[in-house]
């Protein structure tokens, strides 16, 4: 990851950080402590302002990003009590083959090795869905399986 730093005469300093897909996150730190945050779709495009933060807001936001309030678990570096299995959430798109199909008919576990352990449908959660439960477009399927099984499930769902 590359970060570019530039002096902005009469204003302060500008920092640009490359993010996915050639996009850049741009932060302008003003001499008065204000921070303007922009997104540049690519190196040659104009920046679009996302928001402005005061110095205090920026420090609090930075500590959230740094993990001071919540430290996410890096799955590649930790052993979880599920052995090699992980839990993932997958949204069912309008064109997904599983939309409108019962879990029994979908045979997800037989096809991929992953298990659908819950379905989030709007504000409703369906834990341990039964074989006759039909998957709907817009559902979020909670699956349990190894990374390989999760990858197979994503392929079945049409995520990859």
Rosetta constraint file for C-alpha pairs under 8 A:
AtomPair CA 1 CA 17 HARMONIC 7.30 0.50
AtomPair CA 1 CA 18 HARMONIC 6.30 0.50
AtomPair CA 1 CA 19 HARMONIC 7.63 0.50
AtomPair CA 2 CA 17 HARMONIC 6.02 0.50
AtomPair CA 2 CA 18 HARMONIC 5.98 0.50
AtomPair CA 3 CA 15 HARMONIC 6.61 0.50
AtomPair CA 3 CA 16 HARMONIC 5.45 0.50
AtomPair CA 3 CA 17 HARMONIC 4.50 0.50
AtomPair CA 3 CA 18 HARMONIC 6.73 0.50
AtomPair CA 4 CA 14 HARMONIC 7.98 0.50
AtomPair CA 4 CA 15 HARMONIC 5.51 0.50
AtomPair CA 4 CA 16 HARMONIC 4.97 0.50
AtomPair CA 4 CA 17 HARMONIC 6.49 0.50
AtomPair CA 5 CA 13 HARMONIC 7.01 0.50
AtomPair CA 5 CA 14 HARMONIC 5.69 0.50
AtomPair CA 5 CA 15 HARMONIC 4.57 0.50
AtomPair CA 5 CA 16 HARMONIC 6.58 0.50
AtomPair CA 6 CA 13 HARMONIC 5.73 0.50
AtomPair CA 6 CA 14 HARMONIC 5.10 0.50
AtomPair CA 6 CA 15 HARMONIC 6.48 0.50
AtomPair CA 7 CA 12 HARMONIC 6.30 0.50
AtomPair CA 7 CA 13 HARMONIC 4.65 0.50
AtomPair CA 7 CA 14 HARMONIC 6.32 0.50
AtomPair CA 8 CA 12 HARMONIC 5.21 0.50
AtomPair CA 8 CA 13 HARMONIC 5.25 0.50
AtomPair CA 8 CA 14 HARMONIC 6.50 0.50
AtomPair CA 11 CA 29 HARMONIC 7.76 0.50
AtomPair CA 11 CA 30 HARMONIC 5.26 0.50
AtomPair CA 11 CA 31 HARMONIC 6.04 0.50
AtomPair CA 12 CA 28 HARMONIC 7.11 0.50
AtomPair CA 12 CA 29 HARMONIC 5.57 0.50
AtomPair CA 12 CA 30 HARMONIC 4.52 0.50
AtomPair CA 12 CA 31 HARMONIC 5.04 0.50
AtomPair CA 13 CA 28 HARMONIC 5.82 0.50
AtomPair CA 13 CA 29 HARMONIC 5.31 0.50
AtomPair CA 13 CA 30 HARMONIC 6.74 0.50
AtomPair CA 14 CA 26 HARMONIC 7.03 0.50
AtomPair CA 14 CA 27 HARMONIC 5.74 0.50
AtomPair CA 14 CA 28 HARMONIC 4.39 0.50
AtomPair CA 14 CA 29 HARMONIC 6.27 0.50
AtomPair CA 15 CA 26 HARMONIC 5.67 0.50
AtomPair CA 15 CA 27 HARMONIC 5.21 0.50
AtomPair CA 15 CA 28 HARMONIC 6.40 0.50
AtomPair CA 16 CA 24 HARMONIC 6.15 0.50
AtomPair CA 16 CA 25 HARMONIC 5.64 0.50
AtomPair CA 16 CA 26 HARMONIC 4.44 0.50
AtomPair CA 16 CA 27 HARMONIC 6.50 0.50
AtomPair CA 17 CA 24 HARMONIC 5.35 0.50
AtomPair CA 17 CA 25 HARMONIC 5.19 0.50
AtomPair CA 17 CA 26 HARMONIC 6.47 0.50
AtomPair CA 18 CA 22 HARMONIC 6.45 0.50
AtomPair CA 18 CA 23 HARMONIC 5.99 0.50
AtomPair CA 18 CA 24 HARMONIC 4.52 0.50
AtomPair CA 18 CA 25 HARMONIC 6.53 0.50
AtomPair CA 19 CA 23 HARMONIC 5.30 0.50
AtomPair CA 19 CA 24 HARMONIC 5.52 0.50
AtomPair CA 19 CA 25 HARMONIC 6.88 0.50
AtomPair CA 22 CA 41 HARMONIC 7.07 0.50
AtomPair CA 22 CA 42 HARMONIC 5.33 0.50
AtomPair CA 22 CA 43 HARMONIC 6.97 0.50
AtomPair CA 23 CA 39 HARMONIC 7.25 0.50
AtomPair CA 23 CA 40 HARMONIC 5.65 0.50
AtomPair CA 23 CA 41 HARMONIC 4.58 0.50
AtomPair CA 23 CA 42 HARMONIC 4.73 0.50
AtomPair CA 23 CA 43 HARMONIC 7.04 0.50
AtomPair CA 24 CA 39 HARMONIC 5.93 0.50
AtomPair CA 24 CA 40 HARMONIC 4.99 0.50
AtomPair CA 24 CA 41 HARMONIC 6.54 0.50
AtomPair CA 24 CA 42 HARMONIC 6.52 0.50
AtomPair CA 24 CA 43 HARMONIC 7.12 0.50
AtomPair CA 25 CA 37 HARMONIC 7.30 0.50
AtomPair CA 25 CA 38 HARMONIC 5.96 0.50
AtomPair CA 25 CA 39 HARMONIC 4.85 0.50
AtomPair CA 25 CA 40 HARMONIC 6.34 0.50
AtomPair CA 26 CA 37 HARMONIC 5.73 0.50
AtomPair CA 26 CA 38 HARMONIC 4.89 0.50
AtomPair CA 26 CA 39 HARMONIC 6.02 0.50
AtomPair CA 26 CA 40 HARMONIC 7.23 0.50
AtomPair CA 26 CA 47 HARMONIC 7.86 0.50
AtomPair CA 27 CA 35 HARMONIC 6.53 0.50
AtomPair CA 27 CA 36 HARMONIC 5.63 0.50
AtomPair CA 27 CA 37 HARMONIC 4.60 0.50
AtomPair CA 27 CA 38 HARMONIC 6.31 0.50
AtomPair CA 28 CA 35 HARMONIC 5.55 0.50
AtomPair CA 28 CA 36 HARMONIC 5.14 0.50
AtomPair CA 28 CA 37 HARMONIC 6.59 0.50
AtomPair CA 29 CA 33 HARMONIC 6.44 0.50
AtomPair CA 29 CA 34 HARMONIC 6.10 0.50
AtomPair CA 29 CA 35 HARMONIC 4.73 0.50
AtomPair CA 29 CA 36 HARMONIC 6.81 0.50
AtomPair CA 30 CA 34 HARMONIC 5.27 0.50
AtomPair CA 30 CA 35 HARMONIC 6.19 0.50
AtomPair CA 33 CA 54 HARMONIC 6.42 0.50
AtomPair CA 33 CA 55 HARMONIC 5.02 0.50
AtomPair CA 34 CA 52 HARMONIC 7.08 0.50
AtomPair CA 34 CA 53 HARMONIC 5.91 0.50
AtomPair CA 34 CA 54 HARMONIC 4.72 0.50
AtomPair CA 34 CA 55 HARMONIC 5.66 0.50
AtomPair CA 35 CA 52 HARMONIC 5.57 0.50
AtomPair CA 35 CA 53 HARMONIC 5.13 0.50
AtomPair CA 35 CA 54 HARMONIC 6.26 0.50
AtomPair CA 35 CA 55 HARMONIC 6.96 0.50
AtomPair CA 35 CA 58 HARMONIC 7.13 0.50
AtomPair CA 36 CA 49 HARMONIC 7.21 0.50
AtomPair CA 36 CA 50 HARMONIC 7.82 0.50
AtomPair CA 36 CA 51 HARMONIC 6.11 0.50
AtomPair CA 36 CA 52 HARMONIC 4.43 0.50
AtomPair CA 36 CA 53 HARMONIC 6.51 0.50
AtomPair CA 37 CA 49 HARMONIC 5.96 0.50
AtomPair CA 37 CA 50 HARMONIC 5.62 0.50
AtomPair CA 37 CA 51 HARMONIC 5.48 0.50
AtomPair CA 37 CA 52 HARMONIC 6.10 0.50
AtomPair CA 38 CA 47 HARMONIC 5.78 0.50
AtomPair CA 38 CA 48 HARMONIC 5.27 0.50
AtomPair CA 38 CA 49 HARMONIC 4.19 0.50
AtomPair CA 38 CA 50 HARMONIC 5.14 0.50
AtomPair CA 38 CA 51 HARMONIC 7.22 0.50
AtomPair CA 39 CA 47 HARMONIC 5.39 0.50
AtomPair CA 39 CA 48 HARMONIC 5.32 0.50
AtomPair CA 39 CA 49 HARMONIC 6.49 0.50
AtomPair CA 39 CA 50 HARMONIC 6.74 0.50
AtomPair CA 40 CA 45 HARMONIC 6.13 0.50
AtomPair CA 40 CA 46 HARMONIC 6.11 0.50
AtomPair CA 40 CA 47 HARMONIC 4.35 0.50
AtomPair CA 40 CA 48 HARMONIC 6.36 0.50
AtomPair CA 41 CA 45 HARMONIC 6.21 0.50
AtomPair CA 41 CA 46 HARMONIC 7.79 0.50
AtomPair CA 41 CA 47 HARMONIC 7.35 0.50
AtomPair CA 53 CA 57 HARMONIC 5.55 0.50
AtomPair CA 53 CA 58 HARMONIC 5.57 0.50
AtomPair CA 54 CA 58 HARMONIC 6.02 0.50
AtomPair CA 55 CA 59 HARMONIC 6.27 0.50
AtomPair CA 56 CA 60 HARMONIC 6.35 0.50
AtomPair CA 57 CA 61 HARMONIC 6.02 0.50
AtomPair CA 58 CA 62 HARMONIC 5.87 0.50
AtomPair CA 59 CA 63 HARMONIC 6.18 0.50
AtomPair CA 60 CA 64 HARMONIC 6.40 0.50
AtomPair CA 61 CA 65 HARMONIC 6.34 0.50
AtomPair CA 62 CA 66 HARMONIC 6.01 0.50
AtomPair CA 63 CA 67 HARMONIC 6.20 0.50
AtomPair CA 63 CA 68 HARMONIC 5.27 0.50
AtomPair CA 63 CA 69 HARMONIC 7.13 0.50
AtomPair CA 64 CA 68 HARMONIC 5.64 0.50
AtomPair CA 64 CA 69 HARMONIC 5.56 0.50
AtomPair CA 64 CA 70 HARMONIC 7.14 0.50
AtomPair CA 67 CA 71 HARMONIC 4.65 0.50
AtomPair CA 67 CA 72 HARMONIC 7.21 0.50
AtomPair CA 73 CA 78 HARMONIC 7.34 0.50
AtomPair CA 74 CA 78 HARMONIC 6.55 0.50
AtomPair CA 75 CA 79 HARMONIC 7.66 0.50
AtomPair CA 79 CA 83 HARMONIC 7.09 0.50
AtomPair CA 80 CA 84 HARMONIC 7.70 0.50
AtomPair CA 82 CA 86 HARMONIC 6.89 0.50
AtomPair CA 84 CA 145 HARMONIC 7.78 0.50
AtomPair CA 84 CA 146 HARMONIC 5.49 0.50
AtomPair CA 84 CA 147 HARMONIC 7.71 0.50
AtomPair CA 85 CA 144 HARMONIC 6.37 0.50
AtomPair CA 85 CA 145 HARMONIC 4.64 0.50
AtomPair CA 85 CA 146 HARMONIC 4.16 0.50
AtomPair CA 85 CA 147 HARMONIC 7.00 0.50
AtomPair CA 86 CA 144 HARMONIC 5.71 0.50
AtomPair CA 86 CA 145 HARMONIC 5.58 0.50
AtomPair CA 86 CA 146 HARMONIC 5.86 0.50
AtomPair CA 86 CA 147 HARMONIC 6.95 0.50
AtomPair CA 87 CA 142 HARMONIC 6.84 0.50
AtomPair CA 87 CA 143 HARMONIC 5.54 0.50
AtomPair CA 87 CA 144 HARMONIC 4.62 0.50
AtomPair CA 87 CA 145 HARMONIC 6.69 0.50
AtomPair CA 88 CA 142 HARMONIC 5.76 0.50
AtomPair CA 88 CA 143 HARMONIC 5.41 0.50
AtomPair CA 88 CA 144 HARMONIC 6.71 0.50
AtomPair CA 88 CA 150 HARMONIC 7.59 0.50
AtomPair CA 89 CA 140 HARMONIC 6.27 0.50
AtomPair CA 89 CA 141 HARMONIC 5.63 0.50
AtomPair CA 89 CA 142 HARMONIC 4.61 0.50
AtomPair CA 89 CA 143 HARMONIC 6.39 0.50
AtomPair CA 90 CA 140 HARMONIC 5.34 0.50
AtomPair CA 90 CA 141 HARMONIC 5.13 0.50
AtomPair CA 90 CA 142 HARMONIC 6.52 0.50
AtomPair CA 90 CA 143 HARMONIC 7.78 0.50
AtomPair CA 90 CA 154 HARMONIC 7.78 0.50
AtomPair CA 91 CA 138 HARMONIC 6.25 0.50
AtomPair CA 91 CA 139 HARMONIC 5.84 0.50
AtomPair CA 91 CA 140 HARMONIC 4.32 0.50
AtomPair CA 91 CA 141 HARMONIC 6.28 0.50
AtomPair CA 92 CA 96 HARMONIC 6.12 0.50
AtomPair CA 92 CA 98 HARMONIC 7.62 0.50
AtomPair CA 92 CA 99 HARMONIC 6.90 0.50
AtomPair CA 92 CA 136 HARMONIC 7.12 0.50
AtomPair CA 92 CA 137 HARMONIC 5.19 0.50
AtomPair CA 92 CA 138 HARMONIC 5.21 0.50
AtomPair CA 92 CA 139 HARMONIC 5.41 0.50
AtomPair CA 92 CA 140 HARMONIC 6.13 0.50
AtomPair CA 92 CA 141 HARMONIC 7.32 0.50
AtomPair CA 92 CA 157 HARMONIC 7.20 0.50
AtomPair CA 93 CA 99 HARMONIC 7.72 0.50
AtomPair CA 93 CA 137 HARMONIC 5.49 0.50
AtomPair CA 93 CA 138 HARMONIC 6.02 0.50
AtomPair CA 94 CA 99 HARMONIC 7.16 0.50
AtomPair CA 94 CA 137 HARMONIC 5.14 0.50
AtomPair CA 94 CA 138 HARMONIC 7.13 0.50
AtomPair CA 95 CA 99 HARMONIC 7.43 0.50
AtomPair CA 95 CA 137 HARMONIC 7.93 0.50
AtomPair CA 96 CA 137 HARMONIC 7.43 0.50
AtomPair CA 96 CA 157 HARMONIC 5.79 0.50
AtomPair CA 96 CA 158 HARMONIC 6.14 0.50
AtomPair CA 97 CA 101 HARMONIC 7.88 0.50
AtomPair CA 97 CA 156 HARMONIC 7.77 0.50
AtomPair CA 97 CA 157 HARMONIC 6.58 0.50
AtomPair CA 97 CA 158 HARMONIC 7.65 0.50
AtomPair CA 98 CA 102 HARMONIC 7.97 0.50
AtomPair CA 98 CA 106 HARMONIC 6.57 0.50
AtomPair CA 98 CA 135 HARMONIC 6.29 0.50
AtomPair CA 98 CA 136 HARMONIC 7.72 0.50
AtomPair CA 98 CA 157 HARMONIC 6.63 0.50
AtomPair CA 99 CA 134 HARMONIC 7.71 0.50
AtomPair CA 99 CA 135 HARMONIC 5.23 0.50
AtomPair CA 99 CA 136 HARMONIC 4.76 0.50
AtomPair CA 99 CA 137 HARMONIC 5.19 0.50
AtomPair CA 100 CA 134 HARMONIC 5.78 0.50
AtomPair CA 100 CA 135 HARMONIC 5.39 0.50
AtomPair CA 100 CA 136 HARMONIC 5.38 0.50
AtomPair CA 100 CA 137 HARMONIC 7.43 0.50
AtomPair CA 101 CA 105 HARMONIC 6.41 0.50
AtomPair CA 101 CA 106 HARMONIC 6.27 0.50
AtomPair CA 101 CA 134 HARMONIC 5.21 0.50
AtomPair CA 101 CA 135 HARMONIC 5.63 0.50
AtomPair CA 101 CA 136 HARMONIC 7.76 0.50
AtomPair CA 102 CA 106 HARMONIC 6.12 0.50
AtomPair CA 102 CA 131 HARMONIC 6.56 0.50
AtomPair CA 102 CA 132 HARMONIC 5.33 0.50
AtomPair CA 102 CA 133 HARMONIC 5.29 0.50
AtomPair CA 102 CA 134 HARMONIC 3.94 0.50
AtomPair CA 102 CA 135 HARMONIC 6.09 0.50
AtomPair CA 103 CA 107 HARMONIC 6.30 0.50
AtomPair CA 103 CA 108 HARMONIC 7.14 0.50
AtomPair CA 103 CA 130 HARMONIC 7.43 0.50
AtomPair CA 103 CA 131 HARMONIC 4.93 0.50
AtomPair CA 103 CA 132 HARMONIC 6.16 0.50
AtomPair CA 103 CA 133 HARMONIC 5.91 0.50
AtomPair CA 103 CA 134 HARMONIC 6.16 0.50
AtomPair CA 103 CA 135 HARMONIC 7.02 0.50
AtomPair CA 104 CA 131 HARMONIC 4.57 0.50
AtomPair CA 104 CA 132 HARMONIC 6.18 0.50
AtomPair CA 107 CA 111 HARMONIC 6.06 0.50
AtomPair CA 108 CA 112 HARMONIC 5.79 0.50
AtomPair CA 108 CA 113 HARMONIC 7.07 0.50
AtomPair CA 108 CA 114 HARMONIC 6.69 0.50
AtomPair CA 108 CA 115 HARMONIC 6.83 0.50
AtomPair CA 108 CA 116 HARMONIC 7.70 0.50
AtomPair CA 108 CA 153 HARMONIC 7.38 0.50
AtomPair CA 109 CA 113 HARMONIC 4.42 0.50
AtomPair CA 109 CA 114 HARMONIC 5.06 0.50
AtomPair CA 109 CA 115 HARMONIC 5.33 0.50
AtomPair CA 109 CA 116 HARMONIC 7.92 0.50
AtomPair CA 112 CA 149 HARMONIC 5.44 0.50
AtomPair CA 112 CA 150 HARMONIC 7.60 0.50
AtomPair CA 112 CA 152 HARMONIC 5.29 0.50
AtomPair CA 112 CA 153 HARMONIC 5.58 0.50
AtomPair CA 112 CA 156 HARMONIC 7.86 0.50
AtomPair CA 113 CA 145 HARMONIC 6.74 0.50
AtomPair CA 113 CA 149 HARMONIC 5.38 0.50
AtomPair CA 114 CA 143 HARMONIC 6.30 0.50
AtomPair CA 114 CA 144 HARMONIC 5.56 0.50
AtomPair CA 114 CA 145 HARMONIC 4.51 0.50
AtomPair CA 114 CA 146 HARMONIC 7.36 0.50
AtomPair CA 114 CA 149 HARMONIC 5.28 0.50
AtomPair CA 114 CA 150 HARMONIC 6.21 0.50
AtomPair CA 114 CA 153 HARMONIC 6.67 0.50
AtomPair CA 115 CA 143 HARMONIC 5.34 0.50
AtomPair CA 115 CA 144 HARMONIC 5.21 0.50
AtomPair CA 115 CA 145 HARMONIC 6.51 0.50
AtomPair CA 116 CA 128 HARMONIC 7.70 0.50
AtomPair CA 116 CA 129 HARMONIC 7.68 0.50
AtomPair CA 116 CA 141 HARMONIC 6.43 0.50
AtomPair CA 116 CA 142 HARMONIC 5.69 0.50
AtomPair CA 116 CA 143 HARMONIC 4.41 0.50
AtomPair CA 116 CA 144 HARMONIC 6.53 0.50
AtomPair CA 117 CA 127 HARMONIC 6.41 0.50
AtomPair CA 117 CA 128 HARMONIC 5.13 0.50
AtomPair CA 117 CA 129 HARMONIC 6.85 0.50
AtomPair CA 117 CA 141 HARMONIC 7.81 0.50
AtomPair CA 117 CA 142 HARMONIC 5.72 0.50
AtomPair CA 117 CA 143 HARMONIC 5.59 0.50
AtomPair CA 117 CA 144 HARMONIC 6.70 0.50
AtomPair CA 118 CA 125 HARMONIC 7.01 0.50
AtomPair CA 118 CA 126 HARMONIC 5.48 0.50
AtomPair CA 118 CA 127 HARMONIC 4.37 0.50
AtomPair CA 118 CA 128 HARMONIC 5.35 0.50
AtomPair CA 118 CA 129 HARMONIC 6.07 0.50
AtomPair CA 118 CA 141 HARMONIC 6.19 0.50
AtomPair CA 118 CA 142 HARMONIC 5.06 0.50
AtomPair CA 118 CA 143 HARMONIC 7.22 0.50
AtomPair CA 119 CA 125 HARMONIC 5.81 0.50
AtomPair CA 119 CA 126 HARMONIC 4.98 0.50
AtomPair CA 119 CA 127 HARMONIC 6.50 0.50
AtomPair CA 119 CA 129 HARMONIC 7.08 0.50
AtomPair CA 119 CA 139 HARMONIC 6.56 0.50
AtomPair CA 119 CA 140 HARMONIC 5.72 0.50
AtomPair CA 119 CA 141 HARMONIC 4.73 0.50
AtomPair CA 119 CA 142 HARMONIC 5.97 0.50
AtomPair CA 120 CA 124 HARMONIC 5.95 0.50
AtomPair CA 120 CA 125 HARMONIC 4.52 0.50
AtomPair CA 120 CA 126 HARMONIC 6.25 0.50
AtomPair CA 120 CA 139 HARMONIC 5.83 0.50
AtomPair CA 120 CA 140 HARMONIC 4.96 0.50
AtomPair CA 120 CA 141 HARMONIC 6.43 0.50
AtomPair CA 120 CA 142 HARMONIC 7.64 0.50
AtomPair CA 121 CA 125 HARMONIC 6.09 0.50
AtomPair CA 121 CA 126 HARMONIC 7.55 0.50
AtomPair CA 121 CA 138 HARMONIC 7.29 0.50
AtomPair CA 121 CA 139 HARMONIC 4.97 0.50
AtomPair CA 121 CA 140 HARMONIC 6.56 0.50
AtomPair CA 122 CA 139 HARMONIC 7.35 0.50
AtomPair CA 129 CA 133 HARMONIC 6.09 0.50
AtomPair CA 135 CA 139 HARMONIC 6.85 0.50
AtomPair CA 143 CA 150 HARMONIC 7.58 0.50
AtomPair CA 144 CA 150 HARMONIC 7.59 0.50
AtomPair CA 145 CA 149 HARMONIC 5.42 0.50
AtomPair CA 145 CA 150 HARMONIC 5.79 0.50
AtomPair CA 146 CA 150 HARMONIC 6.05 0.50
AtomPair CA 147 CA 151 HARMONIC 6.10 0.50
AtomPair CA 148 CA 152 HARMONIC 6.26 0.50
AtomPair CA 149 CA 153 HARMONIC 6.15 0.50
AtomPair CA 150 CA 154 HARMONIC 6.18 0.50
AtomPair CA 151 CA 155 HARMONIC 6.32 0.50
AtomPair CA 152 CA 156 HARMONIC 6.24 0.50
AtomPair CA 153 CA 157 HARMONIC 6.03 0.50
AtomPair CA 154 CA 158 HARMONIC 5.96 0.50
AtomPair CA 154 CA 159 HARMONIC 4.94 0.50
AtomPair CA 154 CA 160 HARMONIC 6.15 0.50
AtomPair CA 155 CA 159 HARMONIC 5.86 0.50
AtomPair CA 155 CA 160 HARMONIC 5.42 0.50
